[in-house]
Amino acid sequence: MGAQPVWQPGNWPRVVRSKSSLRAQLNRARNKGVKVEELPWRQVGNNSELRYCLEEWLSGRALPPLHFLVEPQILDGVLEDRVFLAAHHNGRTVAFLVASPVPQRPGFLVEEIARSSDAPNGTIELLIDAAMGRLSAHDAAYVTLGLVALADIAGGIQENPAWLRGMMSFARAHANRFYNFRGLLRFRQKMRPDSWETIYAVSNERRFSPRTLFAIGAAFSGISPALAVAIGAGNAIRQEYRWLRRKRVAGGRRRE
């Protein structure tokens, strides 16, 4: 299905020292006055600023929310075992990060990072930097930012059937407007993970079939995969229309 990056949080300071562009992003956020704090779980569920930030972030996604393994409406779920970090700017919450323990492994999955349009550059990097420190203090030996779909950086996709490799190659080339595969991979790579793990889907059949792929898509989206793609296409078209309008308005103002 793809690959996920893995860090040992104790090695994170070395990553920051070795990556000047990462340090620059952290400094941009700090210089803008962004502050990160850990929130007790009891302060999360009814926090209106967190909910506003989440809804604004979700409204900018082309595809419908994906469920099954990760729930985007995480503020309504079980909160006690999770680590919550919020980024504040000018007295407002502009982004947050949620890390959940990984069963049977001494580590955490950064399950969700949401940001508002008002978050200064570097806010997400500052949240991840703070998370690595907090999770190291929780004695975590393993942190991942989760699946990068279609990423072949760990080599596992070459084991797929030819028909599935072809579909994945087509999706990487033409579906980036619906789901930013390339941008997500570049962002993860920028953080210099210690390793990458291949993520597999396992089926109880002699060969992985299109029917199973369709069932996985339905499990993630909660609706027919064809309908999910149609909704994503419609959202992407509307988003591009809004971007085009803003560009025209900005261009008209410059000419004036």
FENVEN-V597443 format. One record per helix or strand of 3 or more residues. SS is the DSSP state (~ for helix, > for strand). FROM is the first residue (numbers start at 1). TO is the last residue. Records with the same first field share a line. If there is no record, write none. Layout:
SS = FROM-TO ; FROM-TO
//
This chain:
> = 2-7 ; 35-39 ; 83-89 ; 92-101 ; 107-115 ; 142-149 ; 195-199
~ = 9-18 ; 20-31 ; 41-43 ; 48-59 ; 74-76 ; 123-137 ; 156-159 ; 162-174 ; 181-190 ; 210-221 ; 225-255
//
